[in-house]
């Protein structure tokens, strides 16, 4: 007994001829079908090129559009010729012109000889199929599909919608249970003969002719009626992306294909010279009884699909960037945002950088320019401190900054004086953001200002309104960032614990608070706030700040006494 190859060809005829000769050289008869869409001159030339092979036949040509009945009809006719003209064939193996044997053909023949009554065809019910695309599972068997999904998508969708609206439902003949699977199968002679010579075949053909993508369901369903043993798997390695399109194998997939242990793979790029040379010109060697195991490389394909669909956090491409929520995260790494700290502490950025080893910037979204650490005008990734360039797309500015400095913790200051409206929602919804806020600390520079009190009052009212709305965003149900908020009064009362928490969060390695930052002199700040109240403004964000307040420098906590025995 031998294996016969039914090959469906529509392009790359030079490669199809090369593969056909490889099959024939190994003693496999072939029946080839060439798509009717192929020009007659090309078809005749292809037939002539294989005319020297005695065990090659050509079947009646059908128009084979994706997802249409023509693919089934082409397979039926070719399979019937195979059964009629090659009585020694025990299994019939379907392949395309872009398929290529990965192992010596003798190994496939030996494998099928060891399983003479086994049909290798992927055949599962719709409830168990995870790969269906287009939202049609059971409906592909109960509705009619007179229009092409690819060429007449509008009419296809309208027809489906109309049938759903009127409640139309086709009757499945003879109570068969629809199954689905890959169109690349290997059936025994007995099973295939039973399917093709079944007295009810006209009924089944008429039914499946209007099923959507019948080449993935016709043989997969009918095999269950006649087969004595079904191995629900294909001997052909075929991988698909998240859109249901087949992966194409290139030269750099050589080792990957070898690891799969599969007998045949599709879809091979016609210009992959290295693959064709490696697999079609390899010697037979010693026959091995390895089971085909595409699971060895499934993990790699799963990662590739995940990378294509979701990408990497903080890295954008045109397929994800325009659609909100598809970018898989605004940024690529955790970062810290400090609001009010540089107003309350002198030289806060230098202190934090010294304590933690992080790169601490000033106000990246300041009105005048981006205040990069160490006063740099340009930072990693050629990011300029230009406010105009930054304001063109603040979101991309932040994402690029973190991507180009990944591996190094970034910290920056933010406040109501900054260009905050364009970025505050993005930061608040970013799971990588660690936001620490001293509410009302923006009033300290106003307290130190030499401007007239009328101007100070007006500016205080404006800044308080901006920060109040900003705090509402940080407290909203949509916020995913880690947010800590203190009002100024409560922070000054006990600053050591928040500062210690900041050090532990930002530092690469856990460390104690070795040095405290120097707080600005707040003598008279309480009276300043009272003056604002006297002028009709209510500075409520600072908390209950007394008129006379002890503003001594924060001290290190005294060690607790302990008993030495």
C-alpha positions in Angstrom: 0.0 0.0 0.0 1.1 3.5 -0.8 0.1 7.1 -0.2 -1.3 9.3 -3.0 -1.0 13.0 -3.0 -3.9 15.3 -4.1 -2.3 18.7 -4.7 -4.2 21.9 -5.2 -2.2 24.5 -7.1 -2.9 28.1 -8.0 0.5 30.0 -8.0 4.3 29.5 -7.8 4.2 26.7 -10.4 8.0 26.3 -10.5 7.9 25.4 -6.8 4.8 23.2 -7.3 6.7 21.3 -10.0 9.7 20.9 -7.7 7.6 19.5 -4.9 5.6 17.3 -7.2 8.8 15.7 -8.5 9.9 15.1 -5.0 6.7 13.2 -4.2 6.9 11.3 -7.4 10.5 10.3 -6.9 9.5 8.7 -3.6 6.9 6.6 -5.3 3.8 8.6 -4.5 1.2 9.0 -7.3 -0.2 12.5 -7.7 -3.4 14.1 -8.9 -3.1 17.8 -9.4 -5.8 20.4 -9.6 -5.0 23.8 -11.0 -7.3 26.7 -10.2 -9.5 27.7 -13.1 -8.5 31.4 -12.5 -5.1 30.5 -13.8 -4.5 31.5 -17.4 -4.6 28.6 -19.9 -1.1 29.3 -21.2 0.3 28.9 -17.7 -1.8 25.8 -17.0 -0.7 24.2 -20.3 3.0 25.0 -19.6 2.7 23.4 -16.1 1.1 20.2 -17.5 3.8 20.0 -20.1 6.6 20.4 -17.5 5.3 17.3 -15.6 4.4 15.2 -18.7 7.5 13.0 -18.2 6.1 11.6 -14.9 3.9 8.6 -15.5 2.2 8.7 -12.1 0.9 12.3 -12.4 -2.7 13.1 -13.4 -4.6 16.4 -13.7 -8.3 16.7 -12.6 -11.1 18.9 -13.8 -10.5 22.5 -13.1 -12.7 24.5 -10.7 -12.8 28.1 -9.7 -11.4 28.0 -6.2 -12.1 31.2 -4.2 -11.5 31.4 -0.5 -14.3 29.9 1.5 -16.3 28.6 -1.4 -17.5 25.3 -2.6 -15.0 25.2 -5.5 -12.3 24.0 -3.1 -14.4 21.0 -2.0 -15.4 20.1 -5.6 -11.7 20.3 -6.7 -10.7 17.9 -3.9 -13.6 15.5 -4.7 -12.7 15.2 -8.4 -9.0 14.8 -7.7 -9.6 12.2 -5.0 -11.9 10.2 -7.3 -9.3 10.1 -10.0 -6.7 8.9 -7.4 -9.0 6.1 -6.2 -9.9 5.1 -9.8 -6.4 5.1 -11.4 -4.2 4.1 -8.5 -5.7 1.0 -6.8 -2.6 0.4 -4.7 -3.0 3.7 -2.8 -4.0 3.1 0.8 -4.1 6.7 2.0 -4.9 9.9 0.2 -3.0 13.0 1.5 -4.2 16.5 0.5 -1.6 19.3 0.0 -1.3 22.6 -1.6 1.3 23.9 -4.1 2.9 25.8 -1.2 3.2 22.7 1.0 6.6 21.0 1.4 7.6 17.7 3.0 9.8 18.2 6.0 10.9 14.6 6.5 11.8 11.9 4.0 8.7 10.7 2.3 9.6 7.1 3.2 9.0 8.0 6.9 5.5 9.2 6.0 4.8 6.0 4.1 6.1 3.9 7.0 4.0 5.8 9.4 0.8 5.4 7.4 1.6 1.7 6.9 1.7 1.3 10.7 -1.7 2.9 10.9 -3.6 1.3 7.9 -7.1 2.0 9.2 -6.6 5.4 10.8 -7.9 8.6 9.3 -5.8 11.7 10.1 -8.2 14.7 9.9 -8.9 17.5 12.3 -12.6 17.1 13.2 -14.1 18.8 16.1 -17.6 20.2 16.8 -18.2 24.0 16.7 -18.5 24.2 20.4 -14.9 23.0 20.7 -13.4 25.2 18.1 -11.4 28.2 19.4 -10.2 29.5 16.0 -13.4 30.5 14.2 -13.2 34.0 12.8 -16.0 36.4 11.8 -18.5 35.7 14.6 -20.0 32.7 12.8 -19.9 29.3 14.6 -23.1 27.3 14.5 -24.6 29.8 12.1 -22.2 28.9 9.3 -24.2 25.6 9.1 -27.7 27.1 9.5 -27.7 30.1 7.3 -27.1 30.5 3.5 -24.1 32.3 2.1 -24.7 33.2 -1.6 -22.2 36.1 -1.5 -18.4 36.0 -1.2 -17.1 37.2 2.1 -14.0 38.7 0.5 -15.4 40.1 -2.7 -18.9 41.2 -1.6 -18.5 41.8 2.2 -21.3 44.3 2.3 -23.8 41.9 0.7 -22.5 39.1 2.8 -23.1 41.0 6.0 -26.5 42.2 4.9 -27.6 38.7 3.9 -26.6 37.3 7.3 -28.3 40.2 9.1 -31.5 39.7 7.1 -31.6 35.9 7.8 -31.1 36.6 11.5 -33.9 39.2 11.5 -36.5 36.9 9.9 -35.3 33.9 11.9 -34.3 31.8 8.9 -32.6 28.5 9.7 -31.5 25.7 7.4 -32.2 22.1 8.3 -29.1 20.0 8.7 -29.7 16.8 6.6 -29.9 13.3 8.1 -29.2 14.6 11.5 -25.4 14.8 10.9 -23.4 16.7 13.5 -21.3 19.4 11.8 -17.6 19.3 12.5 -14.7 21.6 11.6 -11.0 21.4 11.1 -8.1 21.9 8.7 -8.7 21.1 5.0 -5.3 19.3 4.9 -6.0 15.8 5.8 -5.0 12.2 5.1 -7.8 9.7 4.8 -7.8 5.9 4.2 -9.0 4.6 0.9 -12.0 2.9 2.5 -13.2 6.1 4.2 -12.7 8.3 1.2 -14.5 5.8 -1.0 -17.4 5.7 1.3 -17.7 9.5 1.4 -17.5 9.9 -2.4 -19.8 7.0 -3.2 -22.4 7.6 -0.5 -26.0 7.4 -2.0 -26.8 10.5 0.0 -23.9 12.5 -1.4 -26.1 14.7 -3.6 -28.0 15.7 -0.4 -24.8 16.5 1.5 -23.2 18.3 -1.5 -26.3 20.5 -1.9 -26.3 21.3 1.8 -22.5 22.1 2.1 -22.5 24.1 -1.1 -24.2 27.0 0.9 -22.2 26.5 4.1 -19.6 29.1 4.9 -16.0 27.8 4.3 -17.1 24.3 3.4 -13.6 23.1 2.8 -13.1 23.2 6.6 -16.3 21.2 7.3 -17.3 18.9 4.5 -14.9 16.0 4.9 -14.5 16.8 8.6 -18.2 16.1 9.1 -18.7 13.2 6.8 -15.7 11.3 8.0 -17.5 10.7 11.3 -20.1 8.7 9.4 -17.8 6.1 7.9 -14.4 6.1 9.7 -13.6 3.3 12.1 -10.8 5.3 13.7 -10.3 9.1 13.5 -7.1 10.8 14.8 -8.4 14.3 15.1 -5.2 16.0 14.0 -3.5 16.9 10.8 -0.1 15.6 9.7 0.5 19.0 8.0 2.0 21.8 10.1 -0.1 24.9 9.5 -0.2 27.9 11.8 -2.6 30.8 11.8 -2.4 34.4 13.1 -5.2 36.1 15.1 -7.0 37.1 11.9 -7.1 33.5 10.7 -4.5 34.0 8.1 -1.8 31.4 7.7 1.7 32.1 8.8 4.2 32.0 6.0 7.5 30.2 6.6 10.7 31.8 5.4 14.4 30.8 5.3 15.0 31.8 8.9 12.3 29.3 10.1 14.6 26.3 9.1 15.4 25.1 12.6 11.9 25.8 13.8 10.5 23.5 11.1 13.0 20.8 11.9 12.0 20.8 15.5 8.3 20.3 14.7 8.8 16.7 13.5 5.9 17.2 11.2 5.8 15.4 7.8 4.6 18.4 5.8 4.4 22.1 6.3 2.5 25.0 4.7 2.7 27.8 3.8 6.3 28.0 2.4 7.4 31.3 0.8 8.2 30.5 -2.9 11.5 32.4 -2.6 12.7 30.5 0.5 15.6 28.9 -1.4 17.2 27.7 1.8 14.1 25.8 2.9 13.6 24.1 -0.5 17.3 23.1 -0.7 17.4 21.8 2.9 14.2 19.7 2.8 13.8 18.6 -0.8 17.5 17.6 -1.4 18.1 15.9 1.9 18.9 12.2 1.8 16.6 9.6 3.2 18.9 8.7 6.1 17.7 6.3 8.7 13.9 6.1 8.9 12.7 7.4 12.3 9.4 6.7 14.0 9.0 10.1 15.6 5.5 11.3 16.2 4.6 14.7 14.6 4.7 17.1 17.4 3.8 20.7 16.5 3.4 21.4 20.2 7.2 21.9 20.4 6.8 25.2 18.5 3.4 26.2 19.6 4.8 28.3 22.4 6.9 30.3 19.9 3.8 31.0 17.7 1.7 31.9 20.7 4.3 34.5 21.8 4.5 35.8 18.2 0.7 36.3 18.0 0.6 37.9 21.4 3.4 40.3 20.4 1.6 41.2 17.2 -1.7 41.8 18.9 -0.7 43.3 22.2 2.9 44.5 21.5 5.1 45.6 24.3 4.0 48.1 26.9 5.1 51.6 26.1 6.1 50.7 22.5 3.7 51.7 19.8 3.1 50.8 16.2 0.5 52.0 13.6 -1.8 49.0 14.2 -2.3 49.9 17.9 -1.5 53.5 18.5 -4.6 55.1 16.9 -7.1 53.0 18.9 -7.5 53.9 22.6 -7.1 50.9 24.8 -5.2 48.9 22.2 -1.8 50.2 23.0 -1.2 47.7 25.9 -0.1 50.3 28.4 1.0 53.9 28.0 4.5 53.3 29.4 7.0 50.5 29.6 8.3 50.8 33.2 7.3 52.1 36.7 8.0 55.8 37.3 7.3 58.3 40.1 5.5 61.6 39.9 5.9 64.1 42.8 3.5 67.0 43.2 4.3 69.8 45.7 7.6 68.3 47.0 9.9 70.7 45.1 7.8 73.6 46.5 8.1 72.4 50.1 11.7 71.2 50.1 14.8 73.0 48.9 16.7 71.2 46.2 14.4 68.2 46.4 15.5 66.7 43.1 19.2 66.5 44.1 18.3 65.0 47.5 16.1 62.3 46.0 18.6 61.4 43.3 21.3 61.1 46.0 19.1 58.9 48.2 17.8 56.6 45.5 20.2 56.6 42.5 17.2 57.3 40.2 17.2 60.0 37.5 15.1 62.8 39.0 13.9 65.5 36.6 12.3 68.8 37.4 9.0 69.8 36.0 8.9 67.9 32.7 5.7 69.6 31.7 6.6 73.2 32.8 5.2 76.0 30.6 8.6 77.2 29.4 10.4 73.9 28.7 10.9 70.3 29.9 13.2 70.4 32.9 15.4 67.4 32.4 17.8 66.2 35.1 21.1 68.0 35.3 19.7 70.7 33.0 20.2 68.7 29.9 18.7 70.2 26.7 18.4 66.8 25.0 17.9 63.4 26.7 18.1 59.8 25.6 16.3 59.1 22.3 17.0 62.7 21.1 14.1 64.1 23.1 14.4 67.9 23.2 13.4 70.1 26.1 11.4 72.2 23.6 8.0 73.0 25.0 6.5 73.2 21.5 7.7 69.7 20.6 6.6 68.3 23.9 3.1 69.9 23.7 2.5 68.6 20.2 2.0 65.1 21.8 2.6 65.1 25.6 1.5 61.5 25.8 4.1 60.3 23.3 6.7 62.5 24.9 6.3 60.7 28.2 6.1 57.2 26.6 9.3 57.9 24.6 11.1 59.2 27.6 10.4 56.1 29.6 11.1 53.7 26.7 14.4 55.3 25.8 15.6 55.2 29.5 14.2 51.8 30.4 16.3 50.1 33.0 16.6 53.4 34.9 14.0 54.7 37.3 12.6 58.0 36.2 11.1 60.6 38.6 9.7 64.0 37.8 7.8 66.9 39.3 4.3 68.0 38.4 2.1 70.8 39.5 -0.9 73.1 38.7 1.5 75.6 37.0 2.5 73.0 34.4 0.8 71.9 31.2 -1.2 69.4 33.1 -4.5 69.0 31.3 -3.1 67.2 28.3 -1.3 64.5 30.4 -3.1 64.1 33.8 -5.7 61.5 32.6 -3.0 59.5 30.9 -0.9 59.4 34.0 -3.8 58.7 36.3 -4.8 55.6 34.2 -1.3 54.3 33.8 -0.6 51.3 36.1 3.1 52.2 36.0 2.6 55.6 37.6 3.4 56.1 41.3 2.0 59.5 42.2 2.7 61.3 45.5 0.9 64.6 46.1 1.2 67.3 48.8 -2.0 69.2 48.2 -1.7 72.9 48.5 2.1 73.1 48.4 1.9 75.3 45.3 1.0 78.1 47.7 4.6 78.2 49.1 6.2 79.9 46.1 3.3 82.5 46.2 4.1 83.0 49.9 7.7 83.7 49.0 6.7 85.9 46.0 7.3 89.6 46.0 4.3 90.3 43.8 1.3 92.4 44.9 -1.1 90.6 47.1 -3.9 91.2 44.6 -1.9 89.3 42.0 -1.0 86.6 44.5 -4.7 86.1 45.5 -5.7 85.8 41.9 -3.0 83.3 41.1 -3.8 81.3 44.2 -7.4 81.0 43.3 -6.5 79.8 39.7 -4.0 77.2 40.9 -6.3 75.9 43.6 -9.0 75.4 41.0 -6.6 73.5 38.7 -5.4 71.3 41.5 -8.8 70.6 42.9 -10.0 69.2 39.5 -6.7 67.3 39.2 -7.3 65.7 42.6 -10.8 64.6 41.5 -9.2 62.8 38.5 -6.7 61.1 40.8 -9.5 59.9 43.0 -11.8 58.8 40.2 -12.8 55.2 39.6 -10.8 55.1 36.4 -7.5 55.8 38.0 -5.1 52.8 37.9 -2.0 54.6 39.2 -0.8 54.2 42.7 -1.7 57.5 44.3 -0.9 58.9 47.7 -2.3 62.3 48.7 -1.6 64.4 51.8 -2.7 67.9 52.5 0.1 70.2 53.4 -0.8 70.5 57.1 -0.8 66.8 57.8 2.4 66.2 55.8 4.3 68.9 57.8 3.0 67.4 61.1 4.7 64.0 60.3 6.9 64.1 57.2 9.3 61.3 58.1 7.0 58.3 57.3 6.0 59.6 53.8 9.6 60.4 53.0 10.7 56.9 54.1 8.0 55.4 52.0 9.2 57.3 48.9 12.7 56.2 49.4 11.7 52.5 49.7 9.5 52.8 46.6 12.0 54.6 44.3 15.3 53.1 45.5 16.5 50.0 43.6 17.4 48.3 46.9 15.6 48.9 50.1 17.4 51.5 52.2 16.7 53.6 55.3 16.3 57.4 55.3 19.9 58.5 55.8 19.4 62.2 55.2 16.3 64.4 55.3 15.7 67.1 52.8 15.7 70.7 53.9 12.2 72.2 54.2 11.7 75.8 53.2 11.2 78.3 56.0 7.4 78.5 56.5 7.4 81.2 59.2 4.4 83.4 58.6 2.8 80.9 56.1 -0.2 80.5 58.4 -0.8 84.2 58.5 -0.4 84.3 54.7 -3.2 81.8 54.3 -5.3 83.8 56.8 -4.7 86.9 54.7 -6.1 85.0 51.6 -9.2 84.2 53.6 -9.5 87.8 54.7 -9.5 88.8 51.0 -12.4 86.4 50.3 -10.5 83.3 49.1 -10.8 80.0 50.9 -7.4 78.0 50.7 -8.9 74.7 51.7 -6.5 72.3 49.9 -3.7 72.9 52.5 -5.8 71.5 55.3 -6.2 73.0 58.7 -3.1 75.1 58.8 -2.9 77.2 62.0 -2.0 80.9 61.9 1.0 80.3 64.1 2.7 77.0 63.2 5.9 75.3 64.3 7.9 74.8 61.0 11.0 73.3 62.5 13.0 71.0 60.2 11.9 67.4 60.1 14.1 65.4 62.4 15.1 61.8 62.3 13.0 59.6 64.5 14.6 58.9 67.9 15.5 55.3 68.5 13.2 53.4 70.7 14.7 52.4 74.1 15.3 48.7 74.7 16.3 46.6 77.6 19.7 44.8 77.7 19.8 41.8 80.0 
